[in-house]
Amino acid sequence: MTALGEPVRVGICHCLDCRRHHGTLFFAAAIFAQAAVTVAGETKSYEGRHFCPRCGSSVFAQSGDEIDLHLGAMEAAESLVPQYELWTVRRLPWLPEFPDMVQIPRNRESPDSVEGWREIEDESGLDGRGLSG
């Protein structure tokens, strides 16, 4: 899999769906426009989630015109620093705080998330959808 350019955004999700799917305490992804990603090789999918048909590893998810590349499956993940945390109402209380991250209580689109995205917009130049520009 190849992604061209910079991701639209990089974030962490604490929702139960992501935690259960990945078997982790939280999930981290770099989100790219679908047009920026080229998939080489075979994947299998279930409800937009793509995985390796040989080993079963979760590789990416597709939602609308975006591709979520799973940081845990990427070799160059150290350069992709998350900017925000989603579903912080589900964040395990004993996890250490991540510095300089905007915390969004639920989904990016939910009404209680608007203020969190205004902070990102003001501090990082991202617009209210998490897009740069």
N, C-alpha and C positions, 0 to 999 in steps of 0.2 A: 504494500500500500504506500502511496506517495501523496503527500499534501504539499501544494505549492503556496508559497507566501506565508504570511503570519495568520494565526487563527483569528476568527472574529472575536472570540473571548475564551477564557480558560477559567473553569470553576470547579467547585466541589459540591457534591450533593449528599445530604444526610437522610433523604427520604427512605422509608422502609423498603420500597420497591427496589431502589438502587442497591441498598445494603444487602438485601436478600439475593438479588440477581448476581451480584459480584462476590458475595460471601465475605464482605469486608465491613469495617466500621463506618466508612464513607467511600464515595466514588469520585474520582477526578477525571476530567475530560477536557480536551481542547476541541472547540467547536469551529468547524470550517464550513464555508459555503460548499454545497455539493459539487459545484463546477471546479473547485480547487483540488478535489480528491480523485485519485485514480486507484482503483482496486485491481490488483493483479492476482490471479489465482482464484480458486473456488472458495466460496463461503456458503454456509447454510444460514437461514434466518428464521426467526420466530418473532412476530409482532414488531418488526423493525430492528431487532437486535441480531447482529451478524456474528457468527462464531466459526472457528476452524472446524471443518468436518472430520479432521483426523484426530485432534486432541481435545476438541470441545472448548478451547479457550475463547472467551469473549473478546472480540476485536474492535468492533465499532457498532454504532447505532445510527439509524437514519430516521430523521423526523422532519417532515416537510422538505424544505430545500437545504437542510443542514445535515452535516455528518459529525457525530460526536466520536472523536478518536480517543480511545481509552488510554490514559497516560501510563497505566501499568503494563500495557502491551507495546509501548514505544521505547525505542532505544535512546532517543534524544530527549527524553522527558525532562531532564534537569533544566533545560532552558525555557520550559513552559510553566511559568509561575501563576498559580490561580489568583484571580482578582476578587472573587466572591465565594460565599458559601450559601447554598440554597437549603431550604427546609431545616433551618436552625432550630425550629421547635422540636425536631427529632434528634438533634445533636446530642451525643452521649455527654453527660455533664462532666465526666472525668477526663475527657480529651483536653490536651493543652490548647491554649488559644493560639490561633495563627495570626501573626502580626500583619497589620495593614490590609485586612480583608473586610470587605463589606459583608455584613450578615443580613440575609434576607429570610424572614420567617417561613415562607412557603415558596411557591413557584414565582418566577420572575414576573409573570403576568397578573398575579393576584393583587387585590387592592392594598393589602398591607405591605406589599413590596415596593410601592412607588417611591417612598422616601429613600429606601436603600439604593434604588437605581438613580435617583437624583444625586446622591452622594458620589456614586461612581462617575456619573456624567460630569459633575463639577471637578472631581479630582483627577480623572484620567482621560478626559476628552471623549468618552464613549457616550452615545446617545441613549435614550430611554429603553431601547431594545437590546442594549449591550453591544451595539455596533459602533465602530470608530467612524469619525468623520463629521 
